[in-house]
Amino acid sequence: MWIKEIMPITATMALLILGCQANGQTTQPSPPPHHTQPLAPTIDFIQKSPLAFAQIIQPGDRILFVGDQLTQYRFYTRAVASALLCIMPDANLRFFNGGYAGATAASTIDWIYGLIELTRPTVIFVCLGLNDAMNLPGPQTGTKQYQQDLNSLIHQIQPHARQLVIISAPAVDTGIHNLTVDHENTKLHKMAIASQQIAQHHQVGFVDSFIPMRLALLSANRKGQNHGDLSINQRLLNEMGHVVLASAILYGIGVTAEQLEPTGWSPLLPRDMRQVRGILGLRIGVPDLSAAARSRDLYLHIIRFDEIFFEAWRLAPRMTVGPTQTELIAESEGVWDRVRVLTSPYAATDK
C-alpha cells in the first residue's frame, strides 16, 4: 500500500520503503543526516494502494495501451506485456501499442475509434499528459482544460472496454530536487492529481507513475550515477527508465513481487538490470542467467509484433503500394503465435 506521507527522507530511502511494502513489510526510516538535502517537506503519494489485479487483467483480455510519444517508444508497454504473459501464461492475453507521438487528451479523440475497431480491446490503459503539460504556459496554470479534455476522452471510450485504467504521465528528468522550483514537474504533478480525480469520477482504475518515477530519477542522480542514466537528453525516459516505469505500473495494477520473481523478469541485459534493480517498483531478486535470458528473449520477440502492428495501424492506410492493413494484421498474428510459444515454459513451471 502506498503510504500517505513520509517525513523528510532521501529518494533512496523512499524507494526502499516502497520495496518493503510491496513485499508486505513496513520500515520506519531513520532521520537523514543534517547535510542531506530533503526531497520535499513531505511526500504525498497520489495512489494510496494498488488496484485489484484479478479485476484488471483476466484470461482472454485484449489489452490496449493508448498514449503519446512515451507509449509510442513501446518500451514500457513491452516490458509490462512480457511480465504479464509470464505471470498468466495460459490466459491467452494480447497486447497492442496505441502510442501516437504528439498526442494530447484532446487530439486522441481524432484517431482513437479506428484503433479500437482494429484491436477490439477489453482493457484500455490511457497514459497522456506530456504534451498537455507543454501547452500550459506556466507552473501556476490550472489544469482545467486538461481535465475537460481527459474527461471527454474517458467518457467516449469507456463503453468500449471491460476495464479502463488511467496512468498519470511520469516525471521528467530535470535534475531539480526541489519540486517547488521544478516548473515542468510541478505541472505534471498537478496533472497527475487531476487524472486521479477524473478516474474517480468515472469509477475507472488509476495508476500513478509520476511520484514513483520522480523518486527513481532523483535516486539515480543522488547515487552518483551520471545524470541521464534513465533518460534521453536528460529529460524523457530511455529504455532503462521505461523498465523502471513498467515496474511501477505493474505494482500499481496489483502485481506482487511473489508473482513476478519466479518469472525471472529481465527485459534488459543483465548489466543494465543490475543498475535499475534497486529502484524497481517491485523488489525482486536476481534471477539465474537462464531465466533472465528466457525473459529477455520473450521481450525481444514482442518487438517484431509491435513493428508490424504499427505499420498496419499507422502506415498501411496511407500507402498506395505494399501490404494492406489486412495482410499486415495476418502477419502479426503469425508473429504473436511465436510469442505465445515462448510463454509455454512458464505454463509448465506454473503447473
Secondary structure, 3 states (H helix, E strand, C coil): CCCCCCCCCCHHHHHHHHHHHHCCCCCCCCCCCCCCCCCCCCCCCCCCCCCCHHHHCCCCCEEEEEECHHHHCCHHHHHHHHHHHHHCCCCCCEEEEEECCCCCCCHHHHCHHHHHHHHCCCEEEEECCHHHHHCCCCCCCCCHHHHHHHHHHHHHHHHHCCEEEEECCCCCCCCCCCHHHCHHHHHHHHHHHHHHHHHHHHCCEEECCHHHHHHHHHHHHHCCCCCCCCEECCCEECHHHHHHHHHHHHHHCCCCHHHHHHHCCCCCCHHHHHHHHHHCCCCCCCCCHHHHHHHHHHHHHHHHHHHHHHHHHHHHHHCCCCCCHHHHHHHHHHHHHHHHHHCHHHHHHHC
